[in-house]
Amino acid sequence: MANGSLSVDTEHLFPIIKKWLYSEKDIFVREVISNACDAITKHKRLVSLGEAADDGTDYRVTVSVNKDEQTITVTDNGIGMDAEEVDKYINNIALSGALDFISRYEGEGSSGIIGHFGLGFYSMFIVSEKVELFSKSYKGGEGVHWICDSEGNFNSEACEYEGHGTRIIMHVADDETAYLDTVKLRTILERYCAFMPYPIALTDAEGKENVINDTDPLWQRNPQDVTDEQYNEFYKKVFNDYQDPLFRVHVVADYPLNFKGVLFIPRRKTGYDSTESEIKLFYNSVFVADNIKEACPDWLVNIKGVLDCPELPLNVSRSYLQNDVYVRKIASHIAKKIADRVNYLFNNEREALEKNWRDMKPYFEYACMRDEKFAERVNDSILIEKVGGGFCTVKEYLGEGNEGGDIYYTNDAAAQSYYVDMYRQKGKDVLIFDNLIDNNYAQFLESKNDKLKFKRIDSAFGEGTDGGDSEALTGLFRKASGKEELKVAFADLGEDGAAALISLPEEGRRIADMMRMYSISSGNPEQFDFPADECLTINRANPVIKALEQDERSEDAEDKAKLIYLSALLLSRTLKAEEAKEFIRLNNKFLAK
């Protein structure tokens, strides 16, 4: 039997840190700046408790580059360390000073201090062949100078140091000198440190200090204190867009979750823009990852935003999530907040909602179809555009107290303008379904309410007959159309109404549309023709029809019937090439008389 404790030699651990601990080399910048901000946070806390003196100096972190000496220097005026603390926290890998400080002064998980693992400090060796540390504790006494090479060999000694805080000098390795370019370094700082809580100043080639971060990130503010212009500018800066977003929601969750964020729906420039969501993850204002899709439900597409999750469980690299249960709870809360925002805009800022609704609508219709709970929350706030302008909900269309009924729509208001006018003259609104997802959403609503029926405006024209009392005209139009099985009906559409109109039974047309889409997707767009169950409705009140009925045996009767049939087709859809030629021939024939 043998008892003992495992030991790790630094000569074996350091190569692992350099090669495998972090997925990107650039992250060393985030880690060293995070440590500097932690040190300032600790000092600020001690000052508030009366355990450290307030020397009146503004807190800040400075970063400078010396190309001649091949060094990057990071300096903070935080809590600092004495020799004993350097030995405890720097010489012992993974003994984090953050955890020790929290246990003494803050309480578990309530500090806003970034570090947890004690390994971030050593990320500097990813690009450095040697690291020097100068530090002096806020308690006074001597400063300490610590120096370590990339093999883990170190030595330390007392030194003079003015004030309190820490200065770290990274001696950049010969094969990593690209990091000595201040433009590259600024880009990295702007990515990882753009919202850290204290000013981070980078000294440029001319020796001028430039603060690169916003110490008061928008998501940390009270939503009531943020203007529309500030939201829009924040979005455009963070996501490199030149257009204002369509929609936003500011999330502030306290219990049982603890996170903040701002989410946006961007404007799409073209139909080929990606609709994938993009969530930037922060941890106490420190950038962690570019795109954590799991933090937003997959059915909420085209969402861009930032989330700051100070209780998010991360691994040592802070780059990958460890606990997807927590993330799913965040995603669920985000969905609720987005639904709440839609309802708020509908009830309080409807004009603003309608202004952008046409572009937003597909995303929310899709979300409703994918998640019933979301649909239940926003169903009464989903708008549908009306022909002639304006929007309404299904409930508004049906009227107060009506749970069901027929809702009429068009998928091409211009091509079906005659039909639209027919309905509007009767005082009926016609809705616009000009997107494939609109039709799917309508069927989704029908599946939830069997009293509700969506009908395209060319699906029926009042009461008709089977044409039994006009067998001669029925036969004439079947012959003229070349379709012996053509369904012919008769209705009174008014003396000034069209001589005939094509109607398509709603269910049959939906099946035909689905088959047509399948044909197109399969690469055979011609394999499915116009649906065979179309119905030609003859307007018995039209003078042309009355005259034709009186003269059905004349030599021109069939051509007249064909022209009427083609005219009906033209009001319903675009004529095919052969149909168009025949239409022109017949027009020329009768207009020449």
matplotlib code that plots the C-alpha trace (Angstrom):
import matplotlib.pyplot as plt

x = [0.0, 1.1, -0.4, 0.6, -0.4, 0.2, 2.7, 3.2, 6.5, 6.4, 8.7, 5.8, 2.9, 4.2, 4.3, 0.6, -0.4, 1.4, 0.0, -3.4, -4.9, -6.3, -7.8, -6.5, -3.2, -4.8, -6.6, -3.5, -4.4, -7.8, -6.3, -3.6, -6.1, -8.7, -6.2, -5.4, -9.1, -9.5, -6.7, -8.4, -11.8, -10.2, -8.6, -11.8, -13.7, -11.2, -11.4, -15.2, -14.7, -12.2, -9.4, -7.3, -6.6, -8.2, -5.2, -7.4, -5.8, -8.1, -8.2, -6.8, -4.8, -2.1, -0.7, 2.5, 4.8, 8.5, 9.6, 13.3, 13.2, 10.5, 8.2, 4.6, 3.9, 0.7, 0.4, -2.5, -3.0, -4.9, -4.4, -0.8, 1.1, 3.9, 6.6, 4.5, 1.5, 3.6, 4.9, 1.3, -0.5, 2.1, 4.5, 1.6, -0.2, -4.0, -4.2, -6.4, -6.2, -9.7, -11.3, -9.3, -10.4, -14.1, -14.2, -12.8, -14.5, -17.4, -19.2, -19.6, -20.4, -21.2, -18.1, -17.8, -14.2, -13.3, -10.6, -11.4, -8.8, -5.4, -4.2, -4.9, -1.6, 0.4, -1.3, 1.3, 3.8, 1.9, 3.8, 6.5, 9.9, 10.2, 7.8, 8.7, 6.4, 6.9, 4.4, 3.7, 0.9, -1.6, -0.4, 3.0, 6.4, 8.8, 8.0, 8.8, 10.4, 9.6, 11.0, 10.2, 11.3, 9.1, 10.4, 8.9, 12.2, 11.8, 13.5, 12.3, 13.8, 12.8, 12.6, 11.5, 8.0, 6.1, 2.5, 0.6, -0.3, 1.4, 3.4, 3.9, 6.5, 6.1, 9.3, 7.8, 9.4, 11.0, 8.3, 5.5, 6.7, 3.5, 2.0, 4.4, 2.3, 0.1, -2.6, -2.8, -2.7, -5.4, -7.7, -7.3, -7.9, -11.1, -12.3, -11.7, -11.6, -14.0, -16.3, -14.1, -15.0, -11.9, -10.2, -7.7, -5.2, -3.0, 0.1, 0.5, 3.7, 3.8, 3.6, -0.1, -2.4, -5.8, -8.5, -10.0, -12.9, -16.4, -16.4, -20.2, -21.5, -25.0, -26.4, -25.3, -27.5, -31.1, -33.1, -35.0, -31.8, -30.8, -32.1, -33.1, -30.0, -27.7, -29.2, -28.8, -25.2, -24.3, -25.7, -23.9, -20.6, -20.6, -22.0, -20.3, -23.6, -24.5, -28.2, -30.4, -31.8, -35.5, -36.2, -34.5, -35.0, -33.0, -32.8, -32.2, -32.6, -32.0, -33.6, -33.3, -31.0, -28.5, -27.6, -28.0, -28.0, -29.4, -30.7, -31.5, -33.1, -31.1, -32.4, -31.6, -29.9, -30.7, -32.6, -29.3, -28.3, -27.7, -30.5, -28.3, -28.4, -25.1, -24.8, -21.6, -20.9, -19.4, -18.4, -18.5, -18.0, -15.1, -15.5, -15.6, -16.9, -18.2, -21.2, -22.9, -25.9, -27.1, -27.9, -30.8, -33.5, -32.8, -36.3, -35.6, -33.6, -31.7, -31.1, -27.9, -26.9, -24.7, -25.2, -23.3, -23.5, -21.5, -22.7, -22.0, -20.1, -17.0, -14.0, -10.5, -10.2, -13.5, -14.2, -16.7, -19.8, -19.8, -23.4, -26.0, -28.9, -28.1, -27.8, -31.2, -32.7, -31.1, -32.5, -36.0, -35.9, -34.8, -37.7, -40.1, -38.5, -38.7, -42.4, -43.0, -41.3, -43.5, -46.6, -45.4, -44.8, -48.2, -50.0, -48.0, -46.0, -48.0, -47.2, -43.4, -44.1, -46.0, -43.2, -40.8, -43.3, -43.1, -39.4, -39.8, -42.9, -41.3, -39.1, -41.9, -44.3, -41.6, -41.0, -44.7, -44.8, -41.8, -42.7, -46.2, -45.5, -44.0, -47.1, -49.4, -47.6, -47.6, -50.5, -52.7, -49.8, -48.9, -49.8, -50.9, -50.7, -53.9, -54.2, -54.5, -52.4, -52.5, -52.2, -54.5, -54.4, -56.6, -58.7, -59.2, -60.1, -62.8, -64.3, -65.0, -66.4, -65.8, -63.7, -63.8, -64.8, -63.3, -60.3, -59.5, -56.0, -54.0, -50.5, -50.1, -52.2, -51.1, -51.8, -55.1, -56.2, -59.6, -60.4, -59.1, -61.5, -64.4, -64.0, -63.2, -66.3, -68.2, -66.5, -64.2, -60.5, -58.0, -54.8, -51.4, -49.7, -46.7, -44.3, -44.3, -44.1, -47.3, -49.3, -47.6, -48.5, -52.1, -52.3, -50.7, -53.4, -56.1, -54.7, -55.1, -58.7, -61.1, -63.5, -60.9, -60.5, -58.1, -59.3, -57.4, -59.6, -59.9, -61.3, -65.0, -67.5, -70.7, -73.4, -73.1, -74.7, -73.3, -74.4, -77.2, -79.5, -76.9, -75.6, -74.9, -72.6, -70.9, -70.1, -69.0, -66.5, -65.2, -64.5, -63.0, -60.6, -59.6, -60.5, -63.4, -63.4, -63.4, -65.8, -68.1, -70.3, -72.6, -73.0, -74.3, -71.1, -72.8, -73.5, -70.1, -68.3, -65.9, -67.5, -65.8, -63.4, -61.2, -61.7, -59.5, -60.8, -58.6, -57.6, -56.9, -54.8, -52.7, -51.9, -51.1, -48.8, -47.0, -46.5, -45.3, -42.7, -41.6, -41.3, -39.1, -36.9, -36.5, -35.3, -38.3, -40.4, -42.4, -43.6, -46.6, -49.1, -51.9, -54.3, -56.9, -59.7, -59.9, -63.4, -64.6, -67.3, -69.5, -71.0, -74.6, -75.3, -72.6, -73.9, -71.2, -72.3, -75.9, -75.1, -73.0, -75.8, -78.1, -75.5, -73.9, -74.2, -72.4, -69.1, -67.3, -68.9, -66.1, -63.4, -65.4, -65.7, -61.9, -61.1, -63.4, -61.6, -58.2, -59.2, -60.3, -56.9, -55.2, -57.0, -55.9, -52.3, -49.6, -50.5, -48.2, -46.5, -49.0, -51.9, -50.5, -50.2, -53.8, -55.0, -53.3, -54.7, -58.3, -58.0, -56.7, -59.5, -62.4, -60.9, -60.4, -64.1]
y = [0.0, 3.5, 6.9, 10.3, 13.2, 13.7, 16.2, 18.0, 19.2, 22.7, 21.5, 19.2, 21.6, 24.7, 23.1, 22.0, 25.6, 27.0, 24.5, 23.3, 25.4, 28.1, 27.6, 31.0, 32.6, 36.1, 35.1, 35.9, 39.6, 39.0, 37.1, 39.6, 42.5, 40.6, 40.0, 43.7, 44.7, 42.1, 43.7, 47.1, 45.7, 44.2, 47.5, 49.5, 47.0, 47.4, 51.2, 51.0, 48.8, 51.3, 48.7, 50.5, 54.2, 56.1, 57.9, 59.8, 58.2, 57.2, 53.5, 52.5, 49.8, 50.9, 48.8, 49.7, 48.1, 48.5, 47.0, 47.5, 45.5, 43.2, 43.7, 44.3, 46.0, 46.0, 48.1, 48.5, 50.5, 47.8, 45.9, 44.8, 42.0, 41.5, 38.8, 36.4, 36.8, 36.4, 33.2, 32.0, 33.1, 33.2, 30.4, 28.0, 27.2, 27.1, 28.6, 31.5, 34.8, 35.6, 32.7, 33.6, 37.2, 36.4, 34.1, 36.9, 40.0, 39.2, 36.0, 33.3, 34.5, 38.1, 40.0, 40.8, 39.5, 37.7, 35.2, 31.8, 29.3, 30.8, 29.7, 32.9, 34.5, 31.7, 32.3, 35.0, 32.2, 31.3, 34.2, 35.1, 33.6, 35.4, 37.3, 39.9, 41.1, 44.2, 44.7, 46.4, 45.8, 48.5, 47.7, 49.2, 47.7, 46.7, 45.9, 42.6, 41.8, 38.3, 36.9, 33.6, 31.9, 29.7, 26.5, 27.6, 28.6, 31.7, 34.0, 37.0, 39.8, 43.0, 46.2, 49.8, 50.4, 53.7, 53.5, 50.3, 47.8, 45.6, 46.0, 43.0, 42.9, 40.2, 39.5, 38.3, 35.3, 35.7, 33.8, 35.9, 39.4, 40.1, 41.0, 43.9, 45.7, 48.2, 48.0, 44.2, 44.6, 47.2, 45.0, 42.2, 44.6, 45.9, 42.4, 41.0, 44.1, 46.5, 46.6, 46.0, 48.0, 50.3, 52.4, 50.5, 52.8, 51.7, 53.7, 54.2, 54.6, 58.3, 57.8, 58.9, 57.0, 56.0, 54.5, 51.6, 50.4, 51.5, 51.2, 51.5, 48.9, 49.4, 46.1, 47.1, 50.2, 50.7, 50.2, 53.4, 55.4, 54.2, 56.1, 54.6, 56.2, 54.7, 51.2, 51.6, 52.9, 50.1, 47.5, 49.0, 49.2, 45.7, 43.9, 46.1, 47.0, 50.3, 50.0, 50.4, 47.1, 46.3, 45.2, 45.1, 43.7, 44.6, 41.6, 42.0, 38.8, 38.7, 35.5, 32.6, 33.4, 36.2, 37.7, 40.8, 41.4, 43.2, 41.3, 42.7, 41.6, 43.1, 44.3, 41.9, 43.5, 40.7, 37.4, 35.6, 37.0, 34.4, 34.0, 32.3, 33.9, 35.4, 35.8, 37.3, 36.0, 38.1, 37.2, 40.2, 42.4, 40.2, 38.8, 35.0, 33.8, 35.1, 32.9, 30.9, 29.6, 27.5, 30.7, 31.5, 29.0, 27.6, 28.7, 32.3, 32.9, 36.1, 37.2, 39.1, 40.2, 40.2, 38.3, 38.9, 35.9, 36.3, 32.9, 31.0, 27.8, 27.7, 25.6, 27.0, 28.5, 30.3, 29.4, 26.5, 26.0, 23.2, 23.1, 23.1, 23.0, 26.6, 27.7, 26.2, 28.2, 31.3, 30.5, 29.9, 33.2, 35.0, 33.6, 34.9, 38.3, 38.6, 37.6, 40.2, 42.9, 42.0, 42.3, 45.6, 47.1, 45.9, 47.4, 50.6, 51.5, 49.8, 52.4, 51.8, 48.0, 48.2, 50.3, 47.4, 44.5, 43.4, 42.6, 41.1, 39.0, 35.9, 35.3, 35.5, 33.4, 30.8, 31.0, 30.5, 27.4, 25.9, 26.6, 26.4, 28.2, 31.2, 31.1, 31.2, 34.3, 36.4, 35.0, 38.1, 40.4, 38.9, 41.3, 40.6, 43.3, 44.3, 45.2, 49.0, 49.6, 48.9, 45.8, 43.7, 40.6, 37.5, 38.5, 42.0, 40.6, 38.3, 41.0, 41.2, 37.9, 35.8, 32.8, 31.6, 32.5, 32.9, 35.1, 36.1, 36.7, 37.2, 36.0, 38.5, 41.7, 43.1, 39.9, 39.3, 42.9, 42.2, 39.6, 42.0, 44.8, 42.4, 41.6, 45.2, 46.5, 44.1, 45.7, 42.7, 43.2, 41.1, 40.2, 39.9, 36.5, 37.1, 34.8, 31.0, 31.0, 33.1, 30.2, 27.8, 30.0, 30.2, 26.4, 26.4, 28.7, 26.5, 23.5, 25.2, 26.4, 24.3, 27.2, 29.3, 29.0, 31.0, 31.3, 32.8, 35.3, 33.1, 30.1, 30.9, 33.5, 33.1, 30.5, 28.7, 25.8, 22.8, 24.4, 22.0, 24.7, 25.9, 22.6, 24.3, 26.9, 24.3, 22.2, 25.2, 26.3, 22.8, 22.5, 26.0, 25.3, 21.9, 20.4, 18.0, 17.6, 21.3, 22.2, 25.0, 26.9, 29.9, 32.9, 36.5, 38.6, 41.8, 43.3, 45.2, 42.1, 40.0, 37.6, 34.6, 34.0, 31.1, 29.7, 27.1, 25.2, 26.1, 22.6, 21.4, 24.5, 24.1, 20.5, 21.7, 24.5, 21.9, 19.6, 22.5, 23.4, 19.8, 19.7, 22.8, 21.5, 18.2, 20.0, 19.2, 22.4, 21.4, 18.1, 19.5, 21.6, 24.0, 22.0, 20.0, 20.9, 24.5, 25.8, 28.3, 30.5, 32.1, 35.5, 35.0, 38.8, 39.9, 41.1, 39.2, 35.9, 36.7, 37.4, 34.3, 32.2, 33.6, 32.9, 29.7, 28.0, 30.7, 30.0, 32.4, 31.0, 28.7, 31.4, 33.8, 31.3, 30.6, 34.3, 34.6, 31.6, 33.0, 36.3, 34.5, 32.8, 36.1, 37.5, 34.5, 33.9, 34.6, 33.0, 30.4, 31.0, 29.2, 30.7, 34.2, 33.6, 32.4, 35.3, 37.8, 36.0, 36.1, 39.7, 40.6, 38.7, 40.3, 43.8, 43.9, 43.5]
z = [0.0, -0.7, 0.0, -1.3, -3.6, -7.3, -8.4, -11.7, -13.0, -14.6, -17.4, -18.5, -17.6, -19.4, -22.8, -22.3, -21.2, -24.3, -26.8, -25.6, -22.8, -25.1, -28.5, -29.7, -29.0, -28.9, -25.7, -23.6, -24.1, -22.6, -19.6, -18.7, -19.0, -17.0, -14.2, -14.2, -13.9, -11.1, -9.2, -9.5, -8.5, -5.4, -4.4, -5.1, -2.8, 0.0, -0.2, 0.1, 3.3, 4.7, 4.6, 1.9, 1.4, -1.4, -3.0, -5.5, -8.5, -11.3, -11.9, -15.3, -17.2, -19.6, -22.4, -24.3, -26.9, -27.3, -30.6, -30.0, -26.7, -28.1, -25.2, -24.3, -21.0, -19.0, -15.9, -13.4, -10.2, -8.4, -5.2, -5.9, -4.3, -1.8, -1.9, 0.1, -2.2, -5.3, -3.9, -3.0, -6.1, -8.9, -8.0, -7.3, -10.5, -10.3, -6.8, -7.7, -5.8, -7.0, -5.0, -1.9, -2.1, -2.7, 0.3, 2.5, 1.3, -1.1, -0.6, -3.2, -6.7, -5.9, -6.8, -10.4, -10.2, -13.4, -12.6, -11.1, -12.1, -11.6, -15.0, -17.0, -15.9, -17.5, -20.9, -21.5, -22.1, -25.3, -27.0, -24.5, -23.9, -20.6, -18.3, -15.7, -12.9, -10.8, -8.0, -4.7, -2.3, -1.3, 2.3, 1.6, 2.2, -0.4, -4.0, -5.6, -8.9, -10.3, -13.5, -15.2, -18.4, -20.7, -19.0, -15.6, -14.0, -11.9, -9.3, -7.4, -5.3, -3.6, -5.6, -5.5, -6.8, -6.7, -5.6, -5.6, -8.4, -10.9, -14.0, -16.3, -19.1, -21.7, -23.6, -26.9, -28.6, -32.0, -33.8, -32.3, -33.0, -35.0, -31.6, -31.4, -34.1, -32.2, -34.9, -34.4, -30.6, -30.7, -32.8, -30.2, -27.3, -29.1, -29.5, -26.1, -23.8, -25.5, -22.4, -19.4, -16.4, -16.2, -18.9, -21.0, -22.6, -25.5, -26.2, -30.0, -32.0, -31.3, -27.5, -27.3, -25.0, -26.5, -24.4, -26.4, -24.3, -23.1, -19.3, -19.1, -21.6, -22.7, -21.4, -17.9, -17.9, -16.9, -20.2, -19.3, -19.5, -23.0, -26.0, -29.4, -30.9, -28.4, -29.0, -32.8, -32.5, -30.2, -32.6, -35.6, -33.8, -32.3, -35.4, -38.1, -39.7, -41.3, -40.9, -37.8, -36.5, -36.9, -33.4, -30.0, -26.5, -23.4, -21.1, -17.3, -15.4, -11.7, -10.3, -10.6, -13.5, -13.4, -16.7, -18.9, -22.6, -25.6, -28.6, -32.1, -35.3, -38.2, -41.5, -44.3, -47.3, -49.8, -49.8, -49.5, -46.2, -43.5, -41.0, -38.4, -34.9, -33.6, -29.8, -28.4, -24.9, -22.1, -18.6, -16.3, -19.4, -20.6, -24.1, -24.1, -27.4, -30.7, -31.4, -28.7, -30.6, -27.7, -25.8, -28.1, -29.2, -32.7, -33.8, -33.1, -36.3, -37.3, -33.8, -33.0, -29.6, -26.5, -23.3, -20.1, -17.8, -14.6, -13.3, -16.5, -15.8, -18.0, -18.3, -17.7, -21.1, -20.7, -24.3, -24.0, -22.0, -19.4, -18.3, -21.1, -18.6, -17.5, -21.1, -21.9, -19.1, -20.5, -24.0, -22.5, -20.7, -23.8, -25.7, -23.1, -23.1, -26.9, -26.7, -24.0, -26.2, -29.2, -27.0, -25.5, -28.9, -30.2, -27.2, -26.7, -29.9, -32.6, -35.2, -34.7, -34.8, -38.1, -39.6, -39.5, -39.3, -43.0, -42.5, -39.1, -39.7, -41.3, -38.2, -35.7, -37.9, -38.1, -34.3, -33.6, -35.8, -34.1, -30.5, -29.2, -26.0, -27.9, -30.2, -27.2, -25.9, -29.1, -31.1, -30.6, -31.5, -34.9, -37.6, -41.2, -43.9, -45.7, -49.3, -49.6, -46.5, -42.8, -40.6, -38.5, -36.4, -37.0, -34.0, -35.4, -38.9, -37.5, -35.2, -31.5, -30.1, -33.2, -32.7, -36.3, -39.9, -43.3, -43.9, -47.5, -48.8, -51.9, -52.7, -55.5, -55.1, -58.5, -60.6, -58.7, -58.6, -60.2, -57.5, -54.8, -56.0, -56.0, -52.3, -51.3, -53.0, -50.8, -47.7, -47.1, -46.3, -48.2, -46.5, -48.2, -48.1, -50.4, -48.7, -48.6, -44.8, -44.7, -46.1, -43.8, -40.8, -42.0, -42.0, -38.6, -37.3, -38.9, -37.1, -33.8, -34.5, -36.6, -36.9, -38.8, -42.5, -44.8, -48.4, -51.3, -53.1, -56.2, -54.4, -54.7, -56.0, -54.2, -54.8, -58.2, -59.9, -61.8, -65.1, -65.6, -66.9, -69.4, -70.8, -74.2, -72.7, -70.5, -73.5, -75.5, -72.9, -72.3, -76.0, -76.3, -73.3, -74.6, -71.3, -71.4, -67.6, -67.0, -64.1, -65.2, -62.7, -63.1, -60.8, -60.8, -60.6, -61.8, -65.1, -65.1, -63.8, -65.8, -68.3, -66.5, -63.7, -62.7, -59.2, -57.5, -54.5, -51.5, -50.5, -54.0, -54.8, -51.6, -52.7, -56.2, -54.8, -52.6, -55.6, -57.7, -55.1, -54.9, -58.7, -58.6, -55.8, -57.6, -60.7, -62.9, -62.8, -65.8, -64.5, -62.7, -64.6, -63.5, -61.2, -63.1, -60.7, -61.7, -62.1, -64.7, -63.2, -65.8, -65.0, -66.2, -65.7, -68.1, -71.5, -73.5, -71.9, -72.6, -76.3, -76.5, -75.1, -77.8, -80.5, -79.3, -82.7, -84.7, -86.4, -84.0, -80.9, -80.0, -80.6, -78.5, -75.7, -75.9, -75.7, -72.6, -71.1, -71.8, -70.3, -67.2, -67.0, -67.5, -64.4, -62.4, -63.5, -66.1, -69.5, -70.9, -74.2, -76.4, -74.4, -74.9, -78.7, -78.9, -76.8, -79.2, -82.3, -81.0, -79.9, -83.4, -85.0, -83.1, -82.8, -86.6, -87.2]

ax = plt.figure().add_subplot(projection="3d")
ax.plot(x, y, z, "-o")
ax.set_aspect("equal")
plt.show()
